[in-house]
C-alpha cells in the first residue's frame, strides 16, 4: 500500500511540475493576444547556451520599453541583443531594431518609433548574440 501511495504522489508531483513549466508560456500567449500595450516573452536558450529568461515589451511615450532578463549568462559577458524580423525558427539575420547589450543578465532599452500594436502586426523576435565578435552565434531568442 505504501508503494502505491508513493507512486501516485510522485506521479501527481510530476504532472503538477510539467504543468507549472508549461503555464508561463501559455499565460504569456493568452496575455499577449489580449493586450495592446504589453507583451511578455519567454526567452529560450539556443546553441547549447542554457541562457533562458524573459522579455517584456511595453508601450511608452514615442516607442516601446524593452527589458530582457537572461539567466546563465557567462560572467563578464556583454551580449548584443536586437529585435529581428521573423521568428526564432526562421530569423532574418539583419537586425530590425537594436537593443542595449545584455550585461549581468539584463538589457533595458527604449526603442523609438514602434508600438506594441505595430510589432503584433507581423512576426518579430528578440535575439541575443554571444558577443560583438561572434554575432552569428545566437544564445537566446524569444518570439514576440
Secondary structure, 3 states (H helix, E strand, C coil): CHHHHHHHHHHHHHHHHHHHHHHHHHHHHHHHHHCCCEEEEEEEECCCCCCCEEEEEEEECCEEEEEEEECCCCCCCEEEEEEEEECCCCEEEEEEEEEEEEECCEEEEEEECCCHHHHHCCCEEEEEEEECCEEEEEEEEEEC
